[in-house]
């Protein structure tokens, strides 16, 4: 593996180098890469991927910095790169929370791609990284599968304390482990992603407890440290599971082959993708998503060689492109103006990308959707895409599509079952983040209010992913604020009519106790506004109204002062859907989830932003 040699220049050196590179014939763009450290093998591999991909562009120059585990140095590196005159920043952090303010500041000046480890909020151009909760859940399931019904002791080896990947991986892992009372987590060790620290910490803990059956390490490097500690103490038979799945000597794939690890979870570092999207941003291309969540692959002794061979075949053998692509799309229904915009976007994009579209509407029925998908399988379409009515109940028909060799893409909504190999990717919003953004605005708008604030919630279709996760995100931010109370929460099926009916019932029941309405979409909020007005109250003043979607009708309600906030849920998914289909046809690796770019709109900024709206 080629290791990049980084020369850290002084400020004068930066400026001199910048002048020479800008004057180099053919150099059009300069990208700065701010790396947190180069002691983790995963970060070295990331930089190597960035270099390999950037070498394909003759008009691109990339400058690398290494913060050597120092937050202060990484801040200095960022400022030096800005002085250097970079056109775009790619940053991978150790401590995301400490660096969020400076990243937000940079984002106001130039595009910023956050790579590997997420930051708080949305003050960046694009995030590319793994689905860490999925990694955790898959690791927990592997432990459960290997343990069976036996009583076992488990140790978890974490990376940097309270960093986003640690929090998310641990959360997903414990969601699974908690359902298996025979698995006892006897210790948690923080090893800062460092192999040697993991080794030393485990040796120290073994003095107190030698009865360990399983170890889940949040990186393969730390997993190797655990193995070395156990080897030194002469302890055998411990099942070690890691994360990263890098190639090369002592990489995760090598460790699985040598039976040092029982398994690892491989994902791309995002280095290649960061350069590809950076060029799209610099060239002003549209349809750039907000988040790219990379696919995670479970690797064990049984499939490690097949995984490596498949990966190599993808690189060596370009896929033969079809002259004509047939897409079968099943829409969830016609429940809202948002859905109408979504359908129009898909139909127009299919025309623009020269893809033959077969479009069916399920009219809110899972049975209709399954029937339409089965018909598409019989017709041998090239790709199937659909927006699920609810989160479960599709396993059988998706297995039928998989057996037929037809990839399936989820749009707008997601499914809730473990086997994500049944679909190629999902494209849409981060529903949980939408809920958080709604709650974040409410907390800010009512800051300083000491009295109790009572909220009624209008949920979407029961069991649908937007309803589940918008509720979850909203409650997540309110739970530590004791004067905010959701006094009623009821489904209104995402329709204006049901929103009005349910709101009328809540007003009759709770009357003047209601201070806030949180609606899972604009249509239900518009229905609630009508009910509030008929009750002789002023929506937007007597009762705050918060909703999700940011449709044209919602903007009109903002202009009139009847709606206080709408969180955008972008329906214009057509271009991104067609791009994914073409990328798949070209043999590119497709991420497991693509999150669209979205904003939030209040009465303060609605008029300013409305002129830029496409729907």
ZADO-487642 format. One line per field, with one value per residue (C-alpha): residue number from 1; residue in three letters; x, y, z. Coordinates in Angstrom, 1 decimal. Each point is the difference from the previous one (the first is absolute). Layout:
BEGIN
seq = [NUM;...]
type = [ALA;...]
x = [X;...]
y = [Y;...]
z = [Z;...]
end
This chain:
BEGIN
seq = [1;2;3;4;5;6;7;8;9;10;11;12;13;14;15;16;17;18;19;20;21;22;23;24;25;26;27;28;29;30;31;32;33;34;35;36;37;38;39;40;41;42;43;44;45;46;47;48;49;50;51;52;53;54;55;56;57;58;59;60;61;62;63;64;65;66;67;68;69;70;71;72;73;74;75;76;77;78;79;80;81;82;83;84;85;86;87;88;89;90;91;92;93;94;95;96;97;98;99;100;101;102;103;104;105;106;107;108;109;110;111;112;113;114;115;116;117;118;119;120;121;122;123;124;125;126;127;128;129;130;131;132;133;134;135;136;137;138;139;140;141;142;143;144;145;146;147;148;149;150;151;152;153;154;155;156;157;158;159;160;161;162;163;164;165;166;167;168;169;170;171;172;173;174;175;176;177;178;179;180;181;182;183;184;185;186;187;188;189;190;191;192;193;194;195;196;197;198;199;200;201;202;203;204;205;206;207;208;209;210;211;212;213;214;215;216;217;218;219;220;221;222;223;224;225;226;227;228;229;230;231;232;233;234;235;236;237;238;239;240;241;242;243;244;245;246;247;248;249;250;251;252;253;254;255;256;257;258;259;260;261;262;263;264;265;266;267;268;269;270;271;272;273;274;275;276;277;278;279;280;281;282;283;284;285;286;287;288;289;290;291;292;293;294;295;296;297;298;299;300;301;302;303;304;305;306;307;308;309;310;311;312;313;314;315;316;317;318;319;320;321;322;323;324;325;326;327;328;329;330;331;332;333;334;335;336;337;338;339;340;341;342;343;344;345;346;347;348;349;350;351;352;353;354;355;356;357;358;359;360;361;362;363;364;365;366;367;368;369;370;371;372;373;374;375;376;377;378;379;380;381;382;383;384;385;386;387;388;389;390;391;392;393;394;395;396;397;398;399;400;401;402;403;404;405;406;407;408;409;410;411;412;413;414;415;416;417;418;419;420;421;422;423;424;425;426;427;428;429;430;431;432;433;434;435;436;437;438;439;440;441;442;443;444;445;446;447;448;449;450;451;452;453;454;455;456;457;458;459;460;461;462;463;464;465;466;467;468;469;470;471;472;473;474;475;476;477;478;479;480;481;482;483;484;485;486;487;488;489;490;491;492;493;494;495;496;497;498;499;500;501;502;503;504;505;506;507;508;509;510;511;512;513;514;515;516;517;518;519;520;521;522;523;524;525;526;527;528;529;530;531;532;533;534;535;536;537;538;539;540;541;542;543;544;545;546;547;548;549;550;551;552;553;554;555;556;557;558;559;560;561;562;563;564;565;566;567;568;569;570;571;572;573;574;575;576;577;578;579;580;581;582;583;584;585;586;587;588;589;590;591;592;593;594;595;596;597;598;599;600;601;602;603;604;605;606;607;608;609;610;611;612;613;614;615]
type = [UNK;UNK;UNK;UNK;UNK;UNK;UNK;UNK;UNK;UNK;UNK;UNK;UNK;UNK;UNK;UNK;UNK;UNK;UNK;UNK;UNK;UNK;UNK;UNK;UNK;UNK;UNK;UNK;UNK;UNK;UNK;UNK;UNK;UNK;UNK;UNK;UNK;UNK;UNK;UNK;UNK;UNK;UNK;UNK;UNK;UNK;UNK;UNK;UNK;UNK;UNK;UNK;UNK;UNK;UNK;UNK;UNK;UNK;UNK;UNK;UNK;UNK;UNK;UNK;UNK;UNK;UNK;UNK;UNK;UNK;UNK;UNK;UNK;UNK;UNK;UNK;UNK;UNK;UNK;UNK;UNK;UNK;UNK;UNK;UNK;UNK;UNK;UNK;UNK;UNK;UNK;UNK;UNK;UNK;UNK;UNK;UNK;UNK;UNK;UNK;UNK;UNK;UNK;UNK;UNK;UNK;UNK;UNK;UNK;UNK;UNK;UNK;UNK;UNK;UNK;UNK;UNK;UNK;UNK;UNK;UNK;UNK;UNK;UNK;UNK;UNK;UNK;UNK;UNK;UNK;UNK;UNK;UNK;UNK;UNK;UNK;UNK;UNK;UNK;UNK;UNK;UNK;UNK;UNK;UNK;UNK;UNK;UNK;UNK;UNK;UNK;UNK;UNK;UNK;UNK;UNK;UNK;UNK;UNK;UNK;UNK;UNK;UNK;UNK;UNK;UNK;UNK;UNK;UNK;UNK;UNK;UNK;UNK;UNK;UNK;UNK;UNK;UNK;UNK;UNK;UNK;UNK;UNK;UNK;UNK;UNK;UNK;UNK;UNK;UNK;UNK;UNK;UNK;UNK;UNK;UNK;UNK;UNK;UNK;UNK;UNK;UNK;UNK;UNK;UNK;UNK;UNK;UNK;UNK;UNK;UNK;UNK;UNK;UNK;UNK;UNK;UNK;UNK;UNK;UNK;UNK;UNK;UNK;UNK;UNK;UNK;UNK;UNK;UNK;UNK;UNK;UNK;UNK;UNK;UNK;UNK;UNK;UNK;UNK;UNK;UNK;UNK;UNK;UNK;UNK;UNK;UNK;UNK;UNK;UNK;UNK;UNK;UNK;UNK;UNK;UNK;UNK;UNK;UNK;UNK;UNK;UNK;UNK;UNK;UNK;UNK;UNK;UNK;UNK;UNK;UNK;UNK;UNK;UNK;UNK;UNK;UNK;UNK;UNK;UNK;UNK;UNK;UNK;UNK;UNK;UNK;UNK;UNK;UNK;UNK;UNK;UNK;UNK;UNK;UNK;UNK;UNK;UNK;UNK;UNK;UNK;UNK;UNK;UNK;UNK;UNK;UNK;UNK;UNK;UNK;UNK;UNK;UNK;UNK;UNK;UNK;UNK;UNK;UNK;UNK;UNK;UNK;UNK;UNK;UNK;UNK;UNK;UNK;UNK;UNK;UNK;UNK;UNK;UNK;UNK;UNK;UNK;UNK;UNK;UNK;UNK;UNK;UNK;UNK;UNK;UNK;UNK;UNK;UNK;UNK;UNK;UNK;UNK;UNK;UNK;UNK;UNK;UNK;UNK;UNK;UNK;UNK;UNK;UNK;UNK;UNK;UNK;UNK;UNK;UNK;UNK;UNK;UNK;UNK;UNK;UNK;UNK;UNK;UNK;UNK;UNK;UNK;UNK;UNK;UNK;UNK;UNK;UNK;UNK;UNK;UNK;UNK;UNK;UNK;UNK;UNK;UNK;UNK;UNK;UNK;UNK;UNK;UNK;UNK;UNK;UNK;UNK;UNK;UNK;UNK;UNK;UNK;UNK;UNK;UNK;UNK;UNK;UNK;UNK;UNK;UNK;UNK;UNK;UNK;UNK;UNK;UNK;UNK;UNK;UNK;UNK;UNK;UNK;UNK;UNK;UNK;UNK;UNK;UNK;UNK;UNK;UNK;UNK;UNK;UNK;UNK;UNK;UNK;UNK;UNK;UNK;UNK;UNK;UNK;UNK;UNK;UNK;UNK;UNK;UNK;UNK;UNK;UNK;UNK;UNK;UNK;UNK;UNK;UNK;UNK;UNK;UNK;UNK;UNK;UNK;UNK;UNK;UNK;UNK;UNK;UNK;UNK;UNK;UNK;UNK;UNK;UNK;UNK;UNK;UNK;UNK;UNK;UNK;UNK;UNK;UNK;UNK;UNK;UNK;UNK;UNK;UNK;UNK;UNK;UNK;UNK;UNK;UNK;UNK;UNK;UNK;UNK;UNK;UNK;UNK;UNK;UNK;UNK;UNK;UNK;UNK;UNK;UNK;UNK;UNK;UNK;UNK;UNK;UNK;UNK;UNK;UNK;UNK;UNK;UNK;UNK;UNK;UNK;UNK;UNK;UNK;UNK;UNK;UNK;UNK;UNK;UNK;UNK;UNK;UNK;UNK;UNK;UNK;UNK;UNK;UNK;UNK;UNK;UNK;UNK;UNK;UNK;UNK;UNK;UNK;UNK;UNK;UNK;UNK;UNK;UNK;UNK;UNK;UNK;UNK;UNK;UNK;UNK;UNK;UNK;UNK;UNK;UNK;UNK;UNK;UNK;UNK;UNK;UNK;UNK;UNK;UNK;UNK;UNK;UNK;UNK;UNK;UNK;UNK;UNK;UNK;UNK;UNK;UNK;UNK;UNK;UNK;UNK;UNK;UNK;UNK;UNK;UNK;UNK;UNK]
x = [0.0;1.4;0.2;-0.3;2.9;-1.5;2.1;-1.4;0.8;0.1;-2.3;2.4;0.6;-3.7;-0.4;3.1;-1.2;-3.5;1.4;2.0;-2.8;-2.6;2.4;0.7;-1.5;-3.3;-0.6;-3.5;-1.0;1.9;-1.5;1.3;-0.2;0.1;0.7;-0.3;3.0;1.9;0.6;-3.3;0.2;-3.5;1.1;3.1;-2.2;-2.4;2.8;1.3;-3.5;-0.2;3.4;-0.9;-3.2;1.3;2.8;-2.7;-0.6;2.7;-1.5;0.0;2.6;-0.4;1.8;0.1;0.4;0.4;-1.3;1.9;-3.0;0.0;-3.3;1.9;2.3;-2.9;-1.5;3.3;0.2;-3.4;0.9;3.2;-1.8;-2.4;2.9;1.4;-3.2;-1.5;-3.2;-1.5;0.8;-0.1;0.2;0.1;-0.1;0.8;-2.1;-2.9;-1.7;3.1;0.4;-3.7;0.3;3.0;-1.5;-3.2;2.1;1.9;-3.3;-1.1;3.0;0.6;-1.5;0.9;-0.1;0.1;1.4;-0.3;-1.2;-3.1;-0.3;-3.0;-2.5;-0.1;2.7;1.9;-0.5;0.1;0.7;1.4;0.4;-1.2;-3.4;1.5;-3.2;-0.3;3.6;-0.8;-3.2;1.7;2.8;-2.5;-1.8;3.2;0.9;-3.6;0.3;3.4;-1.0;-3.3;-1.6;3.3;0.7;2.9;2.0;0.6;2.4;-0.5;3.0;-1.0;1.8;0.2;-2.4;-3.3;1.0;-3.0;1.1;0.6;-3.4;-1.8;1.8;-0.5;-3.7;-0.6;2.0;-1.8;-3.4;0.7;1.9;-2.8;-2.3;2.3;0.2;2.6;2.5;1.6;2.0;2.6;2.2;0.3;3.4;0.8;3.1;-0.2;0.2;3.6;1.3;2.7;-2.4;-2.5;2.7;1.2;-3.5;-1.1;3.2;-0.8;-3.7;0.9;1.6;-3.5;-2.1;1.4;-3.4;-0.7;-1.8;-0.6;1.6;-1.6;2.6;-1.1;3.0;2.1;3.1;-1.3;-1.2;3.6;1.2;-2.5;1.3;3.6;-1.0;-1.7;2.9;2.5;-2.2;-0.4;-3.8;-1.6;-3.6;-1.1;-2.2;1.2;-2.1;1.3;-1.0;1.6;0.9;3.1;2.3;3.7;2.1;-1.8;-3.0;-3.4;-0.3;3.4;-0.9;-3.3;1.9;2.5;-2.9;1.2;-3.4;-3.3;-1.3;0.4;-2.3;1.5;-0.9;1.7;1.8;-1.8;3.3;-0.9;-3.6;1.2;2.1;-2.8;-2.6;2.6;0.4;-3.8;-0.3;2.9;-1.5;-3.4;-1.9;-3.5;-1.6;2.8;-1.3;0.6;1.1;1.5;-0.1;2.4;-1.0;1.2;1.0;0.2;3.2;0.7;2.3;-2.8;-0.2;3.2;1.6;-3.2;-0.3;3.5;-0.5;-3.3;1.6;2.9;-2.4;-1.9;3.3;1.3;-3.1;-2.0;-3.7;-1.6;-2.5;-3.5;-1.3;-3.4;-0.9;-3.5;-1.0;-3.0;-1.1;-2.8;-1.2;-1.5;-3.0;-1.4;-0.4;1.5;1.4;3.5;-0.8;-1.2;3.3;1.9;-1.9;0.5;3.8;0.4;-2.0;2.0;3.4;-0.7;-0.7;3.1;2.3;-1.6;-1.2;-3.2;-2.4;-2.8;-1.9;-2.6;-1.9;-0.7;-2.6;1.3;-0.3;2.9;-1.9;-0.1;3.7;0.9;-2.2;1.6;3.5;-0.8;-1.3;3.2;2.0;-2.0;0.5;3.8;0.6;3.6;-0.6;-2.9;-0.4;-2.8;-1.0;-1.2;-3.4;1.3;3.4;-0.7;-1.8;2.1;2.6;-1.4;-0.5;3.4;1.6;-1.9;1.6;3.4;-0.3;-1.0;3.1;-2.0;1.4;-2.5;0.4;-2.0;-1.0;-1.3;-0.7;1.9;-0.5;0.6;1.6;3.5;0.8;0.9;1.4;-3.6;0.2;2.8;-0.3;-2.5;-0.4;-1.7;-0.1;1.4;-3.3;1.4;2.1;-3.1;-1.6;3.1;0.0;-3.6;0.7;3.2;-2.0;-2.7;2.6;1.7;-3.2;-1.4;3.3;-0.4;-3.7;-0.3;-3.6;-1.1;-0.3;-2.6;0.4;-2.4;1.5;-1.7;1.7;0.2;-1.1;0.5;3.0;1.5;3.6;-0.6;-2.5;2.2;3.2;-1.4;-1.6;3.2;2.2;-2.4;-0.3;3.8;0.7;-2.9;0.6;2.5;-2.2;-2.5;-2.5;-0.8;-2.9;-1.5;-3.5;-1.5;1.3;-2.2;0.2;-1.6;1.4;1.8;-3.2;-1.5;-3.5;1.2;2.2;-3.0;-2.2;2.7;0.8;-3.6;-0.3;3.2;-1.4;-3.2;1.9;2.8;-1.1;2.2;2.6;1.5;2.9;1.7;-1.0;2.8;-1.2;1.9;-0.9;-1.3;-3.4;-1.0;1.3;-2.2;-3.0;0.8;0.2;-3.6;-1.2;1.8;-1.6;-3.4;0.5;0.5;3.8;2.9;2.3;3.6;-0.7;-2.2;1.3;3.4;-0.1;3.0;0.0;2.1;0.3;0.3;-2.6;-1.3;-3.1;2.1;1.9;-3.3;-0.9;3.3;-0.6;-3.4;1.4;-2.1;3.0;3.1;2.5;0.2;3.0;0.8;-0.5;1.2;-2.4;2.1;1.7;-0.3;3.4;1.8;-1.9;0.9;3.6;0.3;-1.6;2.6;2.9;-1.1;-0.2;3.6;1.2;0.6;-0.4;-3.2;-0.3;-2.6;-1.8;0.0;-1.5;-1.2;0.9;-2.7;-0.6;-2.3;-2.3;-1.6;-2.0;3.4;1.6;-3.0;-0.3;3.8;0.1;-3.3;1.4;2.5;-2.6;-0.6;-3.2]
y = [0.0;3.3;2.4;3.7;2.1;3.3;3.1;2.5;3.5;3.2;2.8;1.5;-3.4;-0.5;3.3;-0.6;-3.5;1.4;2.6;-2.6;-2.5;2.5;1.1;-3.6;-0.4;-2.0;0.3;1.2;-1.1;-0.4;-2.2;-0.1;-3.2;0.4;-3.4;-0.5;-2.4;-2.6;-2.6;-1.7;-2.4;1.0;3.6;-0.9;-2.1;3.0;2.3;-2.6;-0.2;3.8;0.1;-2.9;1.6;3.6;-1.2;-0.6;3.8;2.0;3.3;-0.9;0.6;-1.4;1.1;-2.2;0.8;-2.3;1.3;-2.7;-0.6;3.7;2.0;3.3;-1.0;-1.1;3.4;1.6;-2.3;1.1;3.7;-0.5;-1.9;3.0;2.4;-2.2;0.8;-3.5;-0.3;-2.9;-1.6;-3.7;-0.7;-3.1;0.8;-1.8;2.3;1.1;2.0;2.3;0.6;0.6;3.8;0.5;-2.4;2.1;3.1;-1.4;-1.2;3.6;0.6;-3.2;-3.5;-2.4;-3.8;-1.8;-3.4;-3.0;1.5;2.2;3.4;1.6;1.8;0.6;2.6;-1.7;-0.9;-3.8;-2.7;-3.3;-2.9;-3.3;-0.8;-0.5;-1.1;-2.7;-1.1;-0.3;-1.9;-2.4;-0.6;-0.7;-2.4;-1.8;-0.4;-1.3;-2.5;-1.3;-0.2;-1.8;-0.8;-0.3;2.4;2.2;3.0;2.9;2.9;3.1;1.9;3.6;2.6;3.7;0.6;1.7;0.3;-0.5;-3.4;-1.3;1.2;-1.4;-3.3;-0.6;0.9;-2.4;-2.8;0.3;0.1;-3.6;-1.2;1.1;-2.5;-2.9;-0.5;-2.7;2.6;1.9;3.1;-0.1;3.0;3.0;1.2;3.3;-0.4;3.1;-2.0;-1.0;-3.5;0.3;1.6;-2.7;-2.6;1.7;0.6;-3.6;-1.4;2.2;-1.2;-3.6;0.1;0.4;-2.0;-2.8;-1.5;1.8;-1.8;2.9;3.3;2.6;2.6;3.1;-0.3;-2.8;1.7;-0.2;-3.5;-1.0;1.6;-2.1;-3.1;0.8;0.6;-3.4;-1.7;1.4;-1.3;-3.4;0.3;-1.8;-0.5;3.7;1.1;3.4;2.2;3.1;2.8;1.5;-2.9;1.5;-1.9;-0.6;-1.7;0.1;1.7;-1.3;-2.3;-1.6;-0.4;-1.8;-2.3;-0.9;-0.7;2.7;1.7;-1.9;2.9;3.6;2.5;1.5;3.3;2.4;2.9;2.5;1.3;-0.7;1.3;3.2;1.0;-1.0;2.2;2.7;0.4;0.0;2.8;2.0;-0.3;1.2;-3.2;-0.3;-2.8;-0.3;-1.9;1.0;-3.3;-3.2;-3.0;-2.7;-3.7;-2.3;-3.6;-2.8;-1.9;-3.4;-2.9;-1.4;3.0;2.0;-1.4;0.4;3.6;0.9;-1.7;1.7;3.3;-0.6;-1.2;3.3;1.9;-2.2;-0.6;3.0;-0.8;-0.1;2.8;-0.7;2.2;0.4;-0.2;-0.9;1.2;-1.2;2.5;-0.5;3.2;-0.2;2.1;3.5;1.0;3.5;2.8;-1.2;-3.3;1.6;1.9;-3.2;-1.9;2.9;0.1;-3.7;0.1;3.0;-1.4;-3.2;1.9;2.2;-3.1;-2.0;-2.7;-1.9;0.4;-2.3;1.9;-1.5;1.5;-2.1;2.3;-0.5;-3.8;-2.3;-2.8;2.1;0.8;-3.7;-0.9;2.7;-1.0;-3.7;1.1;2.0;-3.1;-2.1;2.8;-0.2;3.7;1.0;1.9;0.2;3.1;0.7;2.0;-2.4;0.6;-1.4;-1.3;-3.7;-2.7;0.1;-2.7;-2.8;2.1;1.6;-3.5;-0.8;3.1;-1.0;-3.5;1.5;2.1;3.3;2.8;1.8;3.6;1.6;3.6;2.5;-2.7;-2.9;-3.6;-1.4;-3.4;-1.3;-1.3;3.2;-2.1;-0.2;3.5;1.9;3.4;2.4;3.6;2.6;2.1;-0.6;-0.1;-0.2;3.1;1.8;-0.7;1.3;3.2;0.7;-0.5;2.0;3.0;-0.3;-0.1;3.1;1.9;-0.6;0.4;1.5;-1.0;-1.6;-1.1;-3.4;-0.2;-2.5;-1.5;-2.1;-2.1;-0.9;-3.2;-1.3;-3.5;-2.4;-2.2;2.1;1.0;3.8;-0.3;-2.3;2.1;3.5;-0.9;-1.5;2.9;2.6;-1.9;-0.5;3.7;0.8;-2.8;1.9;3.1;-0.7;2.8;-1.3;-2.5;-1.9;-0.3;-1.8;-1.8;-1.5;-1.1;2.1;-2.0;3.0;1.4;3.5;-1.4;-2.3;2.8;2.3;-2.8;-1.1;3.6;0.8;-3.0;1.2;3.5;-1.3;-2.2;2.4;3.5;2.8;-2.5;-0.4;2.4;-1.9;-2.3;-2.2;-1.5;-2.6;1.7;3.2;-1.3;-1.1;3.3;1.9;-2.1;0.8;3.7;-0.1;-1.8;2.6;2.9;-1.5;-0.3;3.8;-0.2;1.5;-2.6;1.2;2.3;-1.7;-3.4;-0.5;-2.2;-2.1;-2.3;-1.9;0.1;3.7;-0.2;3.1;0.0;0.0;3.0;1.8;-0.8;1.4;3.2;0.4;-0.7;-3.1;-2.4;0.6;-2.5;-2.7;-2.4;-0.8;-3.6;0.2;-1.9;0.6;-3.4;-0.8;1.1;-1.7;-3.2;0.0;0.8;-3.0;-2.3;1.2;-0.3;-3.6;-0.9;1.3;-2.3;2.7;-0.9;1.4;1.4;-1.6;3.4;3.4;2.9;3.0;3.6;1.9;3.2;1.5;2.9;2.3;3.2;1.9;-1.6;-1.3;3.0;0.1;-3.7;-0.4;1.5;-3.0;-2.7;-2.6;-1.3]
z = [0.0;-1.0;2.9;-0.8;1.2;1.2;0.2;2.4;-1.3;1.8;-0.9;-2.5;-1.5;-0.5;-1.8;-2.2;-0.8;-0.8;-2.4;-1.8;-0.3;-1.1;-2.7;-1.1;-3.5;0.2;3.7;0.5;3.5;3.3;2.8;3.5;2.0;3.8;1.5;3.8;0.2;-2.0;2.7;-0.7;-3.0;-1.0;-0.5;-1.9;-2.3;-0.4;-1.0;-2.5;-1.5;-0.3;-1.7;-2.4;-1.0;-0.3;-2.3;-2.6;-0.3;-1.8;1.1;3.7;2.7;3.5;3.2;3.0;3.7;3.0;3.4;1.9;2.4;1.0;-0.2;0.2;-2.8;-2.2;0.5;-0.9;-3.1;-1.1;0.2;-1.8;-2.8;-0.3;-0.2;-2.7;-2.0;-0.3;-2.0;2.2;3.3;0.8;3.7;2.1;3.7;3.3;2.2;-2.1;2.7;0.6;-3.8;-0.9;0.5;-2.3;-2.6;0.0;-0.4;-3.0;-1.6;-0.3;-2.3;-2.0;-0.3;2.8;-0.2;3.4;-0.4;2.3;3.3;0.1;1.6;1.8;-2.2;-3.7;-0.5;-2.7;-3.7;0.2;2.5;-1.2;2.5;1.2;1.6;3.5;1.8;-2.7;0.7;3.7;-0.6;-2.4;2.4;2.8;-2.2;-0.8;3.6;0.7;-2.9;1.2;3.6;-0.6;3.4;1.9;2.9;-1.1;1.2;-2.4;0.0;-2.2;-1.2;-1.0;-2.0;1.1;2.9;-1.0;-3.6;-2.4;-1.4;3.5;1.2;-3.1;-0.2;3.7;-0.2;-2.9;1.7;3.3;-1.8;-1.0;3.1;2.3;-1.5;0.9;3.8;-0.4;-1.2;2.9;-0.8;2.8;-1.1;-2.3;-0.9;-1.7;-2.2;-2.3;-3.2;1.0;-0.3;2.6;2.5;-0.5;0.6;3.2;1.4;-0.6;1.7;3.0;0.2;-0.4;3.5;1.4;-2.5;-2.2;-0.9;-3.3;-2.9;-2.4;-0.8;-2.3;-1.0;-1.9;-2.4;-1.3;1.3;3.5;-0.6;-0.9;3.2;1.9;-1.7;0.9;3.6;0.2;-1.7;2.5;2.9;-1.7;-0.2;-2.9;-1.3;0.2;-2.9;-1.2;-2.4;-1.6;-2.4;-3.2;-2.2;-1.5;-2.3;0.5;2.7;3.4;-1.6;0.9;-3.0;0.7;3.7;-1.0;-2.4;2.8;2.4;2.4;-0.5;-0.1;-2.1;-1.1;-1.7;-3.1;-1.6;-2.3;1.6;-2.3;-1.4;-3.6;0.4;1.7;-3.1;-2.4;1.8;0.6;-3.7;-0.5;2.6;-1.5;-3.5;1.3;-0.7;1.5;1.9;2.6;3.0;3.6;1.4;-1.6;2.3;-1.2;-0.3;2.8;-0.8;2.6;-0.5;1.5;-0.9;-2.2;-2.4;0.3;-3.2;-1.9;1.2;-1.1;-3.4;-0.6;0.9;-2.4;-2.8;0.3;-0.5;-2.9;-2.0;-1.0;-0.2;-3.5;-0.2;-1.2;-2.8;1.6;3.7;1.2;3.4;1.9;2.6;2.6;1.7;3.5;-0.9;-0.6;3.6;-0.2;-2.2;1.0;-1.5;-3.2;-0.3;0.6;-2.7;-2.5;0.8;-0.7;-3.3;-1.3;1.1;-1.8;-3.2;0.5;0.6;-2.8;2.3;-0.9;3.0;0.9;2.8;2.3;3.0;3.0;1.5;3.5;-0.1;0.7;-1.8;-3.1;0.2;0.4;-3.0;-2.2;1.0;-0.9;-3.3;-0.7;0.9;-2.6;-2.6;0.7;0.4;0.6;3.3;2.5;2.3;2.5;3.0;2.7;1.6;3.3;1.3;0.0;-2.1;-3.2;0.8;-2.2;-3.1;0.3;0.2;-3.2;-1.6;1.2;-1.3;-3.4;0.1;-0.1;2.3;2.2;1.1;2.8;-0.4;2.7;2.6;1.5;1.1;3.5;-0.3;0.4;-3.5;-1.9;-2.8;-1.3;-1.4;-1.7;1.7;1.5;-1.1;2.0;3.2;3.4;1.8;3.4;-0.7;-1.2;3.4;1.7;-2.0;0.8;3.7;-0.2;-1.4;2.6;2.8;-1.4;-0.6;3.5;1.8;3.4;0.3;3.5;-0.1;-1.4;-3.8;-1.2;-3.4;-2.1;-2.7;-3.3;-1.2;-3.5;-1.1;2.9;-0.5;-2.9;0.3;-0.1;2.8;2.1;-0.3;0.0;3.3;1.3;-1.0;1.5;3.3;0.1;0.4;2.3;2.5;2.1;0.2;2.7;-0.7;-3.6;0.0;-2.9;1.4;-3.0;-3.1;-2.7;-3.6;-2.7;-3.0;-1.6;-1.3;0.4;0.7;2.8;1.4;0.3;1.6;2.5;1.0;0.5;2.4;1.9;0.3;1.5;2.4;1.1;-1.0;1.3;1.3;-3.5;-0.7;-2.9;-2.9;-1.5;-3.2;-2.0;-3.3;-1.4;-1.1;3.5;1.3;-2.5;1.1;3.6;-0.8;-1.3;3.1;2.3;-1.9;0.2;3.8;0.1;0.6;-2.0;-1.4;0.1;2.9;2.6;-1.0;-1.6;-3.1;-1.1;-3.0;-2.4;-3.9;-1.0;-2.8;-1.8;2.1;3.2;-1.2;-0.6;3.6;1.2;-2.0;1.7;3.5;0.5;-0.1;2.1;-1.5;-2.7;-0.2;-3.6;-1.2;-3.6;-2.4;-3.1;0.1;-3.7;-1.2;2.9;-0.7;-3.7;0.8;2.4;-2.7;-2.5;2.5;0.8;-3.7;-0.3;2.8;2.6;3.7;1.3;3.5;2.3;0.6;-1.8;2.1;-1.9;0.6;2.0;1.9;2.7;-0.6;2.5;-0.3;0.1;-3.1;-2.0;-2.4;-0.6;-0.8;-1.9;-3.3;-0.2;0.5;-2.6;1.5]
end
